[in-house]
Amino acid sequence: MKHLTEYRDAELARRLAAEIDRIITRPWAIMEVCGGQTHSIRRNGIDQLLPNGPDRGVEMIHGPGCPVCVTPIEVIDRAVAIARRPDVIFCSYGDMLRVPGSHDDLLRAKASGADVRVVYSPLDAVKLAEGHPGREVVFLAIGFETTAPANAMAVKVAKARGIPNFSMLVSHVLVPPAMQAIMASPDCRVNAFLAAGHVCSVMGSRQYPVIAERFRVPIVITGFEPLDLLEGIRRVVVQLEAGRAEMENAYPRVVTDRGNEEAQAVIAEVFAETDRTWRGIGMIPGSGWRLSEAFREFDAEERFSVGRIEARESPLCRAGEVLKGTLKPNECPAFGRECTPRTPLGATMVSGEGACAAYYHYGIPHHRSVHHRSAPHG
């Protein structure tokens, strides 16, 4: 239980919250980028510990760091179209099966006869392809920088073993371009960021100082346990109150400046940077990865000619505003009514890291939020 119980100490949490309350003099809006951090904040009541008055307080804004939530709807439509082919075994992680597309989802496709299988690793899909040479096996490769190394290795293994019936439907997205897009938005209310420690464990911290400097916004890399998050918030508030805008690493037990260079090398070999559409947000230039030319033969989008499928989002779903931090989940008129975990309109209500799911499962905060942007960045 090391690195778990020691970061869940209630007395230390109260001391950190008291320290934040002592030093804060103004209202600040802090975005936690990762959906896992959102769930930890809501599950552990961290937002309830923070000061939240009309003239001084912390508002936590929930960012787009849920890979299931930001996977564009057209990718889901492409996945369903491929999965319905009789020659295909379609493989995915379980949290993608109920993400709604324009008209359908993978679970309904499976119920109507499609061979959709839940796997726990992309290598499971490679093994399926090796064992079923007469079928096309497709893996839905989504996620941020954290899942990219394993997906890249699966493609490398398939190529090395000469497995021609394996392919990937790729929808990788990258955190730093999304942070920059949020800060450049005219309706941005973000004064500072808590950056996701697991992403930085792969890519390192080198990408963030330039963002902090360009937008005059503090960025603190942190983990997911209560004390990790409270310490990250404390460091952010210290910077904001001092008028500083720097990158700090509050998660040194996991994150280094250079990150995992072996993983980065595999990613660079297999993937190439591309523009990517984010569900509910739109196109962000240079915010994704696609298969590089050396591995394009494994691109399921090209293999099955599904690139031109046009998608349609539910007009009731306002997940895009939630992902950009301009709307709280419970401020959406459909929240808890037309949109529930059993009848989701958008991925933010389905995903285990979705902000709407966090509000639904852990309750709506009773304290008043700071709904205005209190000051320029830093």
Order of alpha helices (4+ residues) and beta strands (2+ residues): alpha-beta-alpha-alpha-beta-alpha-alpha-beta-alpha-beta-alpha-beta-alpha-beta-alpha-beta-alpha-alpha-beta-alpha-beta-alpha-beta-beta-alpha-alpha-alpha
